[in-house]
Amino acid sequence: GNSVTQMEGPVTLSEEAFLTINCTYTATGYPSLFWYVQYPGEGLQLLLKATKADDKGSNKGFEATYRKETTSFHLEKGSVQVSDSAVYFCALLFGGSQGNLIFGKGTKLSVKP
Amino acid sequence: DAGVIQSPRHEVTEMGQEVTLRCKPISGHDYLFWYRQTMMRGLELLIYFNNNVPIDDSGMPEDRFSAKMPNASFSTLKIQPSEPRDSAVYFCASSLSFESQPQHFGDGTRLSIL
């Protein structure tokens, strides 16, 4: 079946550290891949996306590359800020239907000054 | 542009009472989703609509939960009777049909059943 596995948190980093949050997926066909972010007290919001193999999504200094050979979509940022503290969700959409959006369990990131 | 609007933001009520959560999706979006988020179970899809028609309600926990979408700009999620284990944050989201389009989430309703 289709599924998303992301690294468990929480992840605690110092400001300006390098961030990687791992995400791997299992899917039939060619899914679209997303990273969502949830700030405290808010709903999820799209951070970046990639719709085909080798695509790189990027936003606010975050990047993720759609790797079909390793079925991965790892999130990276070169220098995190305190304001990046949030929960990050990897997600895949398969079968061309919005009803088929599967979220990972989320990874909580805390950035200390 | 206005995003997805949910009301109320917070609801505290006693068990056994009826609870109604409301959602106004983004204008022009033809999909609407209801999710529940808890520490134990994470983010769960309860039900979704396409063009106001319920498509998949397999995530609705039990008959105490019901959802309606009487028109393209309004949806409700009702719990009757409510129980303490229903305490959670409930999110509404909407999207366009195309696969590459993201879902847009409201800020959620934090529900506490005493």
Boltz contact constraints between the chains, C-beta under 6 A:
constraints:
  - contact:
      token1: [A, 32]
      token2: [B, 99]
      max_distance: 6.0
  - contact:
      token1: [A, 32]
      token2: [B, 100]
      max_distance: 6.0
  - contact:
      token1: [A, 42]
      token2: [B, 107]
      max_distance: 6.0
  - contact:
      token1: [A, 43]
      token2: [B, 91]
      max_distance: 6.0
  - contact:
      token1: [A, 43]
      token2: [B, 105]
      max_distance: 6.0
  - contact:
      token1: [A, 43]
      token2: [B, 106]
      max_distance: 6.0
  - contact:
      token1: [A, 43]
      token2: [B, 107]
      max_distance: 6.0
  - contact:
      token1: [A, 43]
      token2: [B, 108]
      max_distance: 6.0
  - contact:
      token1: [A, 44]
      token2: [B, 105]
      max_distance: 6.0
  - contact:
      token1: [A, 46]
      token2: [B, 102]
      max_distance: 6.0
  - contact:
      token1: [A, 51]
      token2: [B, 100]
      max_distance: 6.0
  - contact:
      token1: [A, 93]
      token2: [B, 99]
      max_distance: 6.0
  - contact:
      token1: [A, 96]
      token2: [B, 99]
      max_distance: 6.0
  - contact:
      token1: [A, 98]
      token2: [B, 31]
      max_distance: 6.0
  - contact:
      token1: [A, 98]
      token2: [B, 95]
      max_distance: 6.0
  - contact:
      token1: [A, 99]
      token2: [B, 48]
      max_distance: 6.0
  - contact:
      token1: [A, 99]
      token2: [B, 55]
      max_distance: 6.0
  - contact:
      token1: [A, 99]
      token2: [B, 56]
      max_distance: 6.0
  - contact:
      token1: [A, 103]
      token2: [B, 43]
      max_distance: 6.0
  - contact:
      token1: [A, 105]
      token2: [B, 42]
      max_distance: 6.0
